Amino acid sequence: MADDSHGKSGTVLGADEVALVIRSDGEATLCLPDYEDDDEVPRHTLFLVALMNKMEDEAWVEEIISEILPDDLKG
């Protein structure tokens, strides 16, 4: 079965899928399904919401990035 979710013009999310999208200019967008008030939100979805909130803290972002960079690339 072919995967039609990826094409030359981009990626299409299913109605129940979640994505954290970072544009080339660094702008972040969190794409979420429409949850009802009584729906249980999956744990990893909650993690992405928390991550989006934490990404506003530039010092935290720099700390996390420095943990994954090789020593020769650290500022």
Gaussian input, Z-matrix of N, CA and C with variables (Angstrom, degrees):
# hf/3-21g

backbone

0 1
 N
 C     1     B1
 C     2     B2     1     A1
 N     3     B3     2     A2     1     D1
 C     4     B4     3     A3     2     D2
 C     5     B5     4     A4     3     D3
 N     6     B6     5     A5     4     D4
 C     7     B7     6     A6     5     D5
 C     8     B8     7     A7     6     D6
 N     9     B9     8     A8     7     D7
 C    10    B10     9     A9     8     D8
 C    11    B11    10    A10     9     D9
 N    12    B12    11    A11    10    D10
 C    13    B13    12    A12    11    D11
 C    14    B14    13    A13    12    D12
 N    15    B15    14    A14    13    D13
 C    16    B16    15    A15    14    D14
 C    17    B17    16    A16    15    D15
 N    18    B18    17    A17    16    D16
 C    19    B19    18    A18    17    D17
 C    20    B20    19    A19    18    D18
 N    21    B21    20    A20    19    D19
 C    22    B22    21    A21    20    D20
 C    23    B23    22    A22    21    D21
 N    24    B24    23    A23    22    D22
 C    25    B25    24    A24    23    D23
 C    26    B26    25    A25    24    D24
 N    27    B27    26    A26    25    D25
 C    28    B28    27    A27    26    D26
 C    29    B29    28    A28    27    D27
 N    30    B30    29    A29    28    D28
 C    31    B31    30    A30    29    D29
 C    32    B32    31    A31    30    D30
 N    33    B33    32    A32    31    D31
 C    34    B34    33    A33    32    D32
 C    35    B35    34    A34    33    D33
 N    36    B36    35    A35    34    D34
 C    37    B37    36    A36    35    D35
 C    38    B38    37    A37    36    D36
 N    39    B39    38    A38    37    D37
 C    40    B40    39    A39    38    D38
 C    41    B41    40    A40    39    D39
 N    42    B42    41    A41    40    D40
 C    43    B43    42    A42    41    D41
 C    44    B44    43    A43    42    D42
 N    45    B45    44    A44    43    D43
 C    46    B46    45    A45    44    D44
 C    47    B47    46    A46    45    D45
 N    48    B48    47    A47    46    D46
 C    49    B49    48    A48    47    D47
 C    50    B50    49    A49    48    D48
 N    51    B51    50    A50    49    D49
 C    52    B52    51    A51    50    D50
 C    53    B53    52    A52    51    D51
 N    54    B54    53    A53    52    D52
 C    55    B55    54    A54    53    D53
 C    56    B56    55    A55    54    D54
 N    57    B57    56    A56    55    D55
 C    58    B58    57    A57    56    D56
 C    59    B59    58    A58    57    D57
 N    60    B60    59    A59    58    D58
 C    61    B61    60    A60    59    D59
 C    62    B62    61    A61    60    D60
 N    63    B63    62    A62    61    D61
 C    64    B64    63    A63    62    D62
 C    65    B65    64    A64    63    D63
 N    66    B66    65    A65    64    D64
 C    67    B67    66    A66    65    D65
 C    68    B68    67    A67    66    D66
 N    69    B69    68    A68    67    D67
 C    70    B70    69    A69    68    D68
 C    71    B71    70    A70    69    D69
 N    72    B72    71    A71    70    D70
 C    73    B73    72    A72    71    D71
 C    74    B74    73    A73    72    D72
 N    75    B75    74    A74    73    D73
 C    76    B76    75    A75    74    D74
 C    77    B77    76    A76    75    D75
 N    78    B78    77    A77    76    D76
 C    79    B79    78    A78    77    D77
 C    80    B80    79    A79    78    D78
 N    81    B81    80    A80    79    D79
 C    82    B82    81    A81    80    D80
 C    83    B83    82    A82    81    D81
 N    84    B84    83    A83    82    D82
 C    85    B85    84    A84    83    D83
 C    86    B86    85    A85    84    D84
 N    87    B87    86    A86    85    D85
 C    88    B88    87    A87    86    D86
 C    89    B89    88    A88    87    D87
 N    90    B90    89    A89    88    D88
 C    91    B91    90    A90    89    D89
 C    92    B92    91    A91    90    D90
 N    93    B93    92    A92    91    D91
 C    94    B94    93    A93    92    D92
 C    95    B95    94    A94    93    D93
 N    96    B96    95    A95    94    D94
 C    97    B97    96    A96    95    D95
 C    98    B98    97    A97    96    D96
 N    99    B99    98    A98    97    D97
 C   100   B100    99    A99    98    D98
 C   101   B101   100   A100    99    D99
 N   102   B102   101   A101   100   D100
 C   103   B103   102   A102   101   D101
 C   104   B104   103   A103   102   D102
 N   105   B105   104   A104   103   D103
 C   106   B106   105   A105   104   D104
 C   107   B107   106   A106   105   D105
 N   108   B108   107   A107   106   D106
 C   109   B109   108   A108   107   D107
 C   110   B110   109   A109   108   D108
 N   111   B111   110   A110   109   D109
 C   112   B112   111   A111   110   D110
 C   113   B113   112   A112   111   D111
 N   114   B114   113   A113   112   D112
 C   115   B115   114   A114   113   D113
 C   116   B116   115   A115   114   D114
 N   117   B117   116   A116   115   D115
 C   118   B118   117   A117   116   D116
 C   119   B119   118   A118   117   D117
 N   120   B120   119   A119   118   D118
 C   121   B121   120   A120   119   D119
 C   122   B122   121   A121   120   D120
 N   123   B123   122   A122   121   D121
 C   124   B124   123   A123   122   D122
 C   125   B125   124   A124   123   D123
 N   126   B126   125   A125   124   D124
 C   127   B127   126   A126   125   D125
 C   128   B128   127   A127   126   D126
 N   129   B129   128   A128   127   D127
 C   130   B130   129   A129   128   D128
 C   131   B131   130   A130   129   D129
 N   132   B132   131   A131   130   D130
 C   133   B133   132   A132   131   D131
 C   134   B134   133   A133   132   D132
 N   135   B135   134   A134   133   D133
 C   136   B136   135   A135   134   D134
 C   137   B137   136   A136   135   D135
 N   138   B138   137   A137   136   D136
 C   139   B139   138   A138   137   D137
 C   140   B140   139   A139   138   D138
 N   141   B141   140   A140   139   D139
 C   142   B142   141   A141   140   D140
 C   143   B143   142   A142   141   D141
 N   144   B144   143   A143   142   D142
 C   145   B145   144   A144   143   D143
 C   146   B146   145   A145   144   D144
 N   147   B147   146   A146   145   D145
 C   148   B148   147   A147   146   D146
 C   149   B149   148   A148   147   D147
 N   150   B150   149   A149   148   D148
 C   151   B151   150   A150   149   D149
 C   152   B152   151   A151   150   D150
 N   153   B153   152   A152   151   D151
 C   154   B154   153   A153   152   D152
 C   155   B155   154   A154   153   D153
 N   156   B156   155   A155   154   D154
 C   157   B157   156   A156   155   D155
 C   158   B158   157   A157   156   D156
 N   159   B159   158   A158   157   D157
 C   160   B160   159   A159   158   D158
 C   161   B161   160   A160   159   D159
 N   162   B162   161   A161   160   D160
 C   163   B163   162   A162   161   D161
 C   164   B164   163   A163   162   D162
 N   165   B165   164   A164   163   D163
 C   166   B166   165   A165   164   D164
 C   167   B167   166   A166   165   D165
 N   168   B168   167   A167   166   D166
 C   169   B169   168   A168   167   D167
 C   170   B170   169   A169   168   D168
 N   171   B171   170   A170   169   D169
 C   172   B172   171   A171   170   D170
 C   173   B173   172   A172   171   D171
 N   174   B174   173   A173   172   D172
 C   175   B175   174   A174   173   D173
 C   176   B176   175   A175   174   D174
 N   177   B177   176   A176   175   D175
 C   178   B178   177   A177   176   D176
 C   179   B179   178   A178   177   D177
 N   180   B180   179   A179   178   D178
 C   181   B181   180   A180   179   D179
 C   182   B182   181   A181   180   D180
 N   183   B183   182   A182   181   D181
 C   184   B184   183   A183   182   D182
 C   185   B185   184   A184   183   D183
 N   186   B186   185   A185   184   D184
 C   187   B187   186   A186   185   D185
 C   188   B188   187   A187   186   D186
 N   189   B189   188   A188   187   D187
 C   190   B190   189   A189   188   D188
 C   191   B191   190   A190   189   D189
 N   192   B192   191   A191   190   D190
 C   193   B193   192   A192   191   D191
 C   194   B194   193   A193   192   D192
 N   195   B195   194   A194   193   D193
 C   196   B196   195   A195   194   D194
 C   197   B197   196   A196   195   D195
 N   198   B198   197   A197   196   D196
 C   199   B199   198   A198   197   D197
 C   200   B200   199   A199   198   D198
 N   201   B201   200   A200   199   D199
 C   202   B202   201   A201   200   D200
 C   203   B203   202   A202   201   D201
 N   204   B204   203   A203   202   D202
 C   205   B205   204   A204   203   D203
 C   206   B206   205   A205   204   D204
 N   207   B207   206   A206   205   D205
 C   208   B208   207   A207   206   D206
 C   209   B209   208   A208   207   D207
 N   210   B210   209   A209   208   D208
 C   211   B211   210   A210   209   D209
 C   212   B212   211   A211   210   D210
 N   213   B213   212   A212   211   D211
 C   214   B214   213   A213   212   D212
 C   215   B215   214   A214   213   D213
 N   216   B216   215   A215   214   D214
 C   217   B217   216   A216   215   D215
 C   218   B218   217   A217   216   D216
 N   219   B219   218   A218   217   D217
 C   220   B220   219   A219   218   D218
 C   221   B221   220   A220   219   D219
 N   222   B222   221   A221   220   D220
 C   223   B223   222   A222   221   D221
 C   224   B224   223   A223   222   D222

   B1=1.4433
   B2=1.5273
   B3=1.2927
   B4=1.4693
   B5=1.5262
   B6=1.3278
   B7=1.4615
   B8=1.5242
   B9=1.3293
   B10=1.4582
   B11=1.5251
   B12=1.3294
   B13=1.4611
   B14=1.5263
   B15=1.3232
   B16=1.4657
   B17=1.5224
   B18=1.3129
   B19=1.4537
   B20=1.5089
   B21=1.3059
   B22=1.4573
   B23=1.5224
   B24=1.3194
   B25=1.4635
   B26=1.5163
   B27=1.3369
   B28=1.4568
   B29=1.5109
   B30=1.3170
   B31=1.4499
   B32=1.5210
   B33=1.3106
   B34=1.4545
   B35=1.5234
   B36=1.3413
   B37=1.4604
   B38=1.5151
   B39=1.3248
   B40=1.4542
   B41=1.5211
   B42=1.3073
   B43=1.4673
   B44=1.5226
   B45=1.3331
   B46=1.4671
   B47=1.5351
   B48=1.3304
   B49=1.4633
   B50=1.5289
   B51=1.3303
   B52=1.4591
   B53=1.5221
   B54=1.3330
   B55=1.4665
   B56=1.5208
   B57=1.3164
   B58=1.4570
   B59=1.5219
   B60=1.3257
   B61=1.4583
   B62=1.5179
   B63=1.3272
   B64=1.4592
   B65=1.5275
   B66=1.3319
   B67=1.4651
   B68=1.5286
   B69=1.3105
   B70=1.4629
   B71=1.5234
   B72=1.3437
   B73=1.4723
   B74=1.5241
   B75=1.3460
   B76=1.4584
   B77=1.5173
   B78=1.3170
   B79=1.4642
   B80=1.5275
   B81=1.3320
   B82=1.4595
   B83=1.5197
   B84=1.3166
   B85=1.4543
   B86=1.5154
   B87=1.3124
   B88=1.4557
   B89=1.5216
   B90=1.3183
   B91=1.4669
   B92=1.5300
   B93=1.3183
   B94=1.4625
   B95=1.5202
   B96=1.3362
   B97=1.4620
   B98=1.5342
   B99=1.3003
   B100=1.4685
   B101=1.5176
   B102=1.3386
   B103=1.4577
   B104=1.5221
   B105=1.3191
   B106=1.4636
   B107=1.5206
   B108=1.3235
   B109=1.4651
   B110=1.5209
   B111=1.3244
   B112=1.4642
   B113=1.5309
   B114=1.3424
   B115=1.4646
   B116=1.5237
   B117=1.3222
   B118=1.4569
   B119=1.5247
   B120=1.3265
   B121=1.4596
   B122=1.5273
   B123=1.3439
   B124=1.4650
   B125=1.5407
   B126=1.3012
   B127=1.4717
   B128=1.5331
   B129=1.3154
   B130=1.4580
   B131=1.5304
   B132=1.3199
   B133=1.4638
   B134=1.5192
   B135=1.3226
   B136=1.4640
   B137=1.5230
   B138=1.3325
   B139=1.4633
   B140=1.5274
   B141=1.3273
   B142=1.4638
   B143=1.5258
   B144=1.3215
   B145=1.4718
   B146=1.5207
   B147=1.3307
   B148=1.4648
   B149=1.5235
   B150=1.3240
   B151=1.4628
   B152=1.5254
   B153=1.3271
   B154=1.4713
   B155=1.5211
   B156=1.3223
   B157=1.4642
   B158=1.5241
   B159=1.3063
   B160=1.4666
   B161=1.5248
   B162=1.3318
   B163=1.4644
   B164=1.5303
   B165=1.3233
   B166=1.4586
   B167=1.5294
   B168=1.3235
   B169=1.4676
   B170=1.5331
   B171=1.3331
   B172=1.4738
   B173=1.5271
   B174=1.3248
   B175=1.4700
   B176=1.5293
   B177=1.3243
   B178=1.4586
   B179=1.5211
   B180=1.3278
   B181=1.4674
   B182=1.5250
   B183=1.3194
   B184=1.4670
   B185=1.5250
   B186=1.3296
   B187=1.4672
   B188=1.5242
   B189=1.3217
   B190=1.4638
   B191=1.5284
   B192=1.3252
   B193=1.4682
   B194=1.5246
   B195=1.3254
   B196=1.4682
   B197=1.5290
   B198=1.3267
   B199=1.4642
   B200=1.5275
   B201=1.3307
   B202=1.4674
   B203=1.5169
   B204=1.3388
   B205=1.4614
   B206=1.5217
   B207=1.3216
   B208=1.4654
   B209=1.5374
   B210=1.3166
   B211=1.4708
   B212=1.5185
   B213=1.3280
   B214=1.4792
   B215=1.5328
   B216=1.3207
   B217=1.4588
   B218=1.5286
   B219=1.3208
   B220=1.4667
   B221=1.5167
   B222=1.3454
   B223=1.4636
   B224=1.4605
   A1=109.25
   A2=117.94
   A3=122.88
   A4=110.43
   A5=115.30
   A6=121.82
   A7=108.01
   A8=116.73
   A9=121.73
   A10=112.59
   A11=118.03
   A12=119.78
   A13=113.25
   A14=117.47
   A15=121.34
   A16=109.49
   A17=115.19
   A18=118.90
   A19=110.74
   A20=116.61
   A21=121.61
   A22=112.70
   A23=117.14
   A24=119.81
   A25=113.06
   A26=119.33
   A27=121.06
   A28=112.60
   A29=115.18
   A30=123.11
   A31=109.11
   A32=115.81
   A33=121.92
   A34=107.80
   A35=116.03
   A36=120.68
   A37=110.40
   A38=115.38
   A39=119.95
   A40=109.95
   A41=116.75
   A42=121.62
   A43=112.90
   A44=117.54
   A45=120.51
   A46=112.53
   A47=117.43
   A48=121.37
   A49=111.09
   A50=114.78
   A51=123.30
   A52=108.16
   A53=116.51
   A54=119.31
   A55=110.01
   A56=115.04
   A57=122.47
   A58=105.34
   A59=116.15
   A60=121.78
   A61=108.57
   A62=116.61
   A63=122.78
   A64=106.82
   A65=115.98
   A66=120.15
   A67=109.88
   A68=115.90
   A69=120.88
   A70=112.39
   A71=118.10
   A72=120.95
   A73=112.48
   A74=117.15
   A75=121.57
   A76=114.51
   A77=118.21
   A78=121.86
   A79=109.29
   A80=116.17
   A81=121.51
   A82=110.63
   A83=115.72
   A84=122.81
   A85=108.13
   A86=116.16
   A87=120.78
   A88=107.89
   A89=116.26
   A90=122.13
   A91=108.08
   A92=115.74
   A93=122.03
   A94=110.93
   A95=116.38
   A96=118.79
   A97=109.30
   A98=116.42
   A99=120.99
   A100=108.01
   A101=115.38
   A102=120.17
   A103=109.24
   A104=115.80
   A105=121.39
   A106=108.07
   A107=117.37
   A108=121.67
   A109=112.96
   A110=117.91
   A111=120.66
   A112=113.36
   A113=117.67
   A114=121.26
   A115=110.65
   A116=115.90
   A117=120.23
   A118=107.70
   A119=115.89
   A120=120.91
   A121=108.04
   A122=117.97
   A123=120.44
   A124=112.24
   A125=114.98
   A126=122.45
   A127=112.54
   A128=118.50
   A129=120.20
   A130=111.69
   A131=116.67
   A132=119.98
   A133=109.35
   A134=116.86
   A135=120.78
   A136=110.84
   A137=116.41
   A138=120.49
   A139=110.81
   A140=117.48
   A141=120.11
   A142=111.86
   A143=117.53
   A144=120.59
   A145=109.38
   A146=117.10
   A147=121.03
   A148=110.82
   A149=116.89
   A150=121.37
   A151=110.85
   A152=116.73
   A153=119.88
   A154=110.88
   A155=116.86
   A156=120.58
   A157=110.79
   A158=117.06
   A159=121.67
   A160=111.95
   A161=117.61
   A162=121.13
   A163=112.33
   A164=117.87
   A165=121.26
   A166=111.77
   A167=117.22
   A168=123.46
   A169=108.33
   A170=116.33
   A171=121.15
   A172=112.59
   A173=117.90
   A174=120.72
   A175=110.11
   A176=117.06
   A177=121.31
   A178=110.49
   A179=116.75
   A180=120.93
   A181=110.17
   A182=116.87
   A183=120.65
   A184=111.60
   A185=116.93
   A186=121.02
   A187=111.28
   A188=116.64
   A189=121.02
   A190=110.49
   A191=116.80
   A192=120.10
   A193=110.25
   A194=117.46
   A195=120.29
   A196=111.96
   A197=117.22
   A198=120.90
   A199=112.06
   A200=117.49
   A201=119.26
   A202=113.71
   A203=116.55
   A204=119.71
   A205=111.25
   A206=117.90
   A207=120.14
   A208=109.52
   A209=116.51
   A210=121.20
   A211=113.04
   A212=117.95
   A213=120.16
   A214=112.56
   A215=119.10
   A216=121.59
   A217=112.98
   A218=117.13
   A219=120.74
   A220=109.64
   A221=114.79
   A222=121.55
   A223=111.95
   D1=131.81
   D2=-177.97
   D3=-77.69
   D4=146.04
   D5=176.42
   D6=-95.62
   D7=108.61
   D8=-177.67
   D9=-92.88
   D10=8.37
   D11=-176.11
   D12=-79.90
   D13=-14.48
   D14=-179.43
   D15=-120.67
   D16=132.13
   D17=178.96
   D18=-149.79
   D19=-176.67
   D20=-178.98
   D21=-62.17
   D22=-29.40
   D23=-177.13
   D24=-91.98
   D25=-4.44
   D26=176.97
   D27=141.54
   D28=-160.67
   D29=-177.62
   D30=-118.22
   D31=137.54
   D32=178.89
   D33=-107.48
   D34=127.77
   D35=177.07
   D36=-90.26
   D37=145.08
   D38=171.91
   D39=-72.65
   D40=163.33
   D41=-176.44
   D42=-61.80
   D43=-22.42
   D44=-178.61
   D45=-109.21
   D46=15.74
   D47=-177.71
   D48=-101.97
   D49=155.47
   D50=-179.14
   D51=-123.29
   D52=142.76
   D53=178.09
   D54=-147.57
   D55=140.04
   D56=168.42
   D57=-100.39
   D58=116.95
   D59=-175.14
   D60=-110.97
   D61=127.38
   D62=176.08
   D63=-114.64
   D64=115.20
   D65=179.10
   D66=-75.02
   D67=168.19
   D68=-179.09
   D69=-62.55
   D70=-22.94
   D71=177.46
   D72=-88.23
   D73=3.82
   D74=177.46
   D75=91.65
   D76=-5.83
   D77=178.95
   D78=-67.70
   D79=131.39
   D80=-178.96
   D81=-106.83
   D82=140.06
   D83=176.65
   D84=-135.02
   D85=135.86
   D86=175.65
   D87=-106.18
   D88=118.45
   D89=-179.33
   D90=-98.40
   D91=118.11
   D92=-176.41
   D93=-122.51
   D94=150.19
   D95=172.14
   D96=-70.47
   D97=166.87
   D98=174.08
   D99=-81.07
   D100=106.37
   D101=177.60
   D102=-91.45
   D103=141.83
   D104=172.07
   D105=-80.73
   D106=159.63
   D107=-177.51
   D108=-56.51
   D109=-33.14
   D110=-176.79
   D111=-97.85
   D112=5.64
   D113=176.70
   D114=-72.34
   D115=142.85
   D116=171.96
   D117=-84.30
   D118=121.35
   D119=-179.76
   D120=-84.73
   D121=127.49
   D122=-178.79
   D123=-57.64
   D124=146.98
   D125=-176.23
   D126=-56.29
   D127=-44.21
   D128=-178.42
   D129=-70.22
   D130=-26.45
   D131=173.49
   D132=-66.81
   D133=-44.49
   D134=176.69
   D135=-60.57
   D136=-37.29
   D137=177.42
   D138=-60.85
   D139=-43.93
   D140=179.29
   D141=-65.19
   D142=-35.98
   D143=175.55
   D144=-63.59
   D145=-44.96
   D146=178.19
   D147=-62.79
   D148=-40.57
   D149=178.80
   D150=-61.75
   D151=-44.02
   D152=177.86
   D153=-58.27
   D154=-41.63
   D155=178.29
   D156=-64.95
   D157=-42.98
   D158=-177.26
   D159=-71.25
   D160=-26.01
   D161=-179.00
   D162=-63.95
   D163=-14.68
   D164=176.64
   D165=-72.04
   D166=-17.85
   D167=179.79
   D168=-90.23
   D169=95.84
   D170=-175.44
   D171=-60.24
   D172=-35.64
   D173=178.58
   D174=-63.12
   D175=-41.34
   D176=178.52
   D177=-64.84
   D178=-43.65
   D179=178.90
   D180=-59.40
   D181=-46.06
   D182=178.86
   D183=-61.36
   D184=-40.92
   D185=178.86
   D186=-62.33
   D187=-45.55
   D188=-179.48
   D189=-65.14
   D190=-43.60
   D191=179.45
   D192=-62.69
   D193=-40.69
   D194=-178.71
   D195=-64.19
   D196=-25.47
   D197=178.87
   D198=-69.72
   D199=-23.63
   D200=-177.02
   D201=-105.94
   D202=-10.86
   D203=-179.64
   D204=-82.48
   D205=142.60
   D206=172.13
   D207=-63.15
   D208=153.62
   D209=-177.06
   D210=-54.29
   D211=-36.64
   D212=-176.83
   D213=-72.10
   D214=-10.81
   D215=178.65
   D216=-105.61
   D217=-2.57
   D218=179.49
   D219=-77.44
   D220=139.95
   D221=-178.24
   D222=-68.23

